[in-house]
Amino acid sequence: MNKVFSLSKWIWLSETKVNQYADLVTTFVLDKEDAVLRISADTNYALYLNGKFVYAGQYPDYPHYKIYDEFSVGKDCRAGENVLAVLAWSAGEDSSTYRRETAGLLFEIVSGGEVIASSGEQVLVREDPCYRSGEVEKVTLQLGFSFHYDATREDDWKIGKLSGFVPAVAVEKKCRMFPRPIERLISFPAQGAVLCSQGDALFGTPAKTAAQTVSELFLRHVPLDRMGNVFSAAPHLPCAQGWKIEGESGVYALVDMGEEVSGFVCLDFEIDRDAEIIVAFGEHLHDLRVRSYIDGRNFAFTYRAHRGRNRWCGNLRRLGLCYLQICSPCGIVLYDCGVRQVRYPVTLRGGWIEDGLYRAIDENGIRTLQNCMHEHYEDCPWREQALYAMDSRNQMLFGYYVFEKNPYAQSNLRLMAAGLRKDGLLELCFPARVAITIPAFSLYFVYAVAENYFHTGDAAFLQEMFPTAEKIMAGFQDRTNANGLIPIFVQEPYWNFYEWKEGLDGGEVHRDKAVALRYDSCLNFLYLYALQQMQKLCGALGVQDVYGGQIPALKQALVQNFYDEERGIFAAVSEQGKKSVYAQLPQALALATDCCPKGKEMLIACLTDGQDLVTLSLSNKIWAYEALIKEDQLEYVLKDIEKTFGPMVLCGDKTLYETEGGANDFHYAGSLCHGWSAVPCYIFRRYAKEIVQKKLIRLSFSETN
C-alpha cells in the first residue's frame, strides 16, 4: 500500500475566519469492492458518502500528534461514481477543548492498493451557507462558540448537486500523522424522551443572545388535549402522528430525556412558515424551564426552519443535557426532539449490589463515568467537556475497577504528556492552550502514570511517560525554598487551586498581578505523594532513585511549618510564619503520605467528625476514603457515601454531581454529572471483600484487579 496520505494535501477555503464552516466535496470511481477512507480535520468533521452520514468526531490532537480516522467504506459506495462530502468546522480560537491551529482537511480513499481520491486543489469547496461562520456568542469559555443554523438555505450538495463551489486551496500544515489510538464512538438514539410541558410563549424584545431570550420568555403551560391532541399522561417522543403545539402567538415545548445524555441534537417538526426557532439545552429545570443563560453562559442555539417538515441532526456539535426546550414564534407539530447519543464503547465488569440504595448510587456512578468518556475523559458533558489532569486521574482510577481493560486511559495520558509546557507544568486542559494552569494538577499526572502501571503492568508505556513525569518533578523541585517547602506559584498565569472549598479554591482565577508569597500544605503534601510514587516507579524501571532521599526532609518541613501542636492537626496555609485555614484535605493527605508526627488518631477524628474544619469536596473524597479504610474505618466510609451521594439518587437524578450543592453551586451553573465524583463505584469494587466480610451490605462482584 502507498504511504498514508502520500498524495494528499491539507486544504481549506481561500479566506479564513474564526468559527468557520466549510463544505468540501469530490467524486471518485470505485470498480472494486474494497475501499478504505482516511480523514483528519482541524477542528471537526462530519463525513457523508453518497448523501449518507458515516461519522463525525475528530480526535482532539496537536500538530506533532495529529490523528486520522480510518473507515472501511466499500459497503457505503456503489459501482461507478461516488460522492464524498465533508462538512468541516474550524473553531479558529483557543478554548479548554481545542488548541487553535491552521484550519484544514486531509483525506484519501484507497482501493486495491491505489489512491483513487485525495484532498487537493481538485476538491470543490464553499463556506457552508447554513451554519453561520464568524464571531458568535460562546456557549461557555471552555466550550467556545455556540452555533446558528439556517435550514432555509439547505441544498443537495451532499449528493453532488453543487452551487457556489470553487476549487479548494492548499494550506501549509506540518503534522505528524497517527491513527486513532482508541475505538471510535458508538451512537444510538435517546430512549424514554417525554414531552413534559408545552404551551404559550410570549416573545418580547430579543435579548443579546438566544439563550438570554429564552431565559426571559413568558411561558404558560397548556395541556396537550386543549391543543387538539389526544390526552396522554406521558407523551413520548418520537411520535409518528406528531404532537400539535399551538398558541395565539409563540409556543414552547419542553422535552425530558429521562437522564443525562450526550450526543447530537436531532429535530423533527412541521411548521407552516419560515421561522427562527430557539433550542435551549441543559441539566436544570429549577427555573420551570431549561436554565439556558447563566452568568454569560449560553446554552442555546438557533435553527431557522423552512416551511413544511424539518428533519435535522447537528452532527458537528456534541452537547450534554437532560432537557431540551424548543421555543417558536408560531405553532408547530412536533414529531421528535431528542439526542443521538454517542459514547465510548466499554465493557462493564460483572457485579451486583443487593442493597437498593448502594446499588442505585453505584449505577449513578457508572452512568456518570460513561457520560464523561468520549474521545477523551471529560470533567462534565454539559458545561465544559474538558480533559483535566486531576479530574481524569479520578476517572482512570475508578475506571480500572468498573470497566474491562482497554487502551483508553493510556491514550488520555499521551494527550496530557503532549501538553507539557516550558515551565515544567502541564497545560490546564488537553489538547488546549489556556491562559492559566493549576500547578497541583500536574502532580496528578504523576499519580495517574503510576496507577496505570500498577494496574496494567505495562512497562513499555511507563517508559514512554516517565520522562514527562521527571520533567514535572524537576519543575517543582527547582522551586523549593531554603525552608524545604515549595511556595505557591505567585505569578499571574498560575491558579493555586486544590478544591472548591473556602481557603482552598485558589482565589481569583484570572489576575493581572502577583499574589503575596505563602506556603500551602496541600501543594507540598501532593508533591510528597508524587515523590513516593516516583520512588516506586524508579524501582519498577530499575533506574536510580533520585526521589526517595527527598522524602524525610519534606516531611520534616511540613511538620515544622504546618503542624499545629495545640490542635494536633495540619493547617492549610502558612504565611509569614502564621498558620491559618484548617481543613480536612491536609489531614487526608497527611494520612495518605504517612506524615503523622504524633500518631493518626487526631487526623482520623478530623475526617470522621469534622472538628469544625472545612470539609472535603466530592473531588477529594478519594483521599479520605482510602486513608480511613486502611485505618479500619470502612463502616464510616459507607455511611458517608450514603449520606453524601444518597440524596442525589433519592431526588431522582441518575448521575452524580460536581459538588454537594448540585445545580445551585457556581451561581446556579453546578454540573449534575461530573466524572470526579464516581468514587463510590471504586470503593465498592476495590474493597468488596472487606465489605462482605464485615456484612455491612451484601455485594457480589467478579474478581477485579
C-alpha angles and dihedrals in degrees: 000000000000119000110277111274091356092149099030130105130195106252139186144145120308091237117048132195138165118282093017127172120201135187114213122183139173138161130230137181120234120195098165131063096237123077131160121196123198121190141172131176144181110248108351143324141203112206126211132180117196089343094307118122112240109172145325128201129087113211107244111250151144132252089254090047105034116169129212130192123226124207134183098224104168091109091054093051132076132216109273125011121011133183121229112195127179127187104201132186129200115193091195093194134081119255137154090273101040138045111213113242136152112301115247151133127223126186146150137184118211126192127173090356092303129108106240097173134016140167114269143112091302090070114096120230143178137169105267109258096207103052114062110239124204132040115351132154118289125243088216134331087256097050098036126206126022118215143235124204128197112200092182088075097053119127138169099269093129089068094044103268096132134193128170096008125144133180114286121245125232115243129201111248121154106201137159105224125220132172117251105282095212137034120283119256120270122224135211135161122269113260127216100017110168132191097233102173139006139162145103123354119192110207115206128177108331113254125226093273136024091243091055091047090056091048090056100044120120106234131192123186115232120186115244094238090059087059093057098269128127107258115262126176090205111023103199129205137255093049119185096207094039132229117264111229105187134165144159091259125347127004138201135203123198118202126195115206091198093237142010111304132179125203146070121334113236124195131193118175143130125233132178097224142019108281141158112248124196118213116196123191135189152119100259136075095171090118094053087257138052107297094237105160119048122164094324095322113128117207097178143077134196127240118191103211125209122223112276130018116357121196115175141155122192097222096170101059123054113205132190118216151132097210140037124197123194116200117189132177089223140027123289140187106232118210099163142354112174149112130270095219123219126196139166108257111249136161117227120227112241119263146134133200115198096196105092099217095045091046091052092049089050092049090049089052093051092050089049093053093047093049089053096053119084126121084337137354115292129202090221133349096221112047107021118359087199131152110231123178094227097046094045093048086064092045093050094048093048091044094057087067100036103044135044116254118286136149093257099105092047093051088055092050090052090054089051094047089053088058095064111139130213091255091062094255130109125246115265091247136011135272088004145101108228126177092233138032136197109236095204092056091066088064090057088063088062091052091048093051091049094047091048090056093046090052100039105026087219102156094174092058091046090054089051093052099035096084091057091049089050092052091050092050091048090052091057095041090054089059095054112124129216091269089063095250134111110235121217116276100261099184122102100254093060129085112196095210126157105159142336095273134109112280093009102066095086096243119241111023100203114033136165099214140044121267127231118279114263140145126242120204091208093060092049094044089051090050089048090053089049090052089053092050093047090051089057092046092052088056091048092051095041093235130134113285110231094164109058092067091062094056102080093049093048092049090051092049091050092052094045095049106032110021113104106210093195095052096032093226140092125266118223097222136041115186122171089342095307121119120219144157112051113206141159095243096072090049091051091048091048089056092045091054095038091240097146111140097185104024132285102270098094093043090051091048090054090057096045103043103019099233087219090294129143101272127234121267121229091258091063101038087103092070093054097040095054093045093049095046089054087054093053094259097127093126090057091049092053092048090049090051089051092048096043104039101023095081090056088059098039093054090058102255115137100207136052123260132244091235134003089257090066117188094359096064124093093030091310094313097106114143118239092200116050126158098214091065099063092096094125090068089056095046093048093050104037094046098033094121092052091048092052093046091054090047091222094135131355113251135164121190134168114247113288134191 
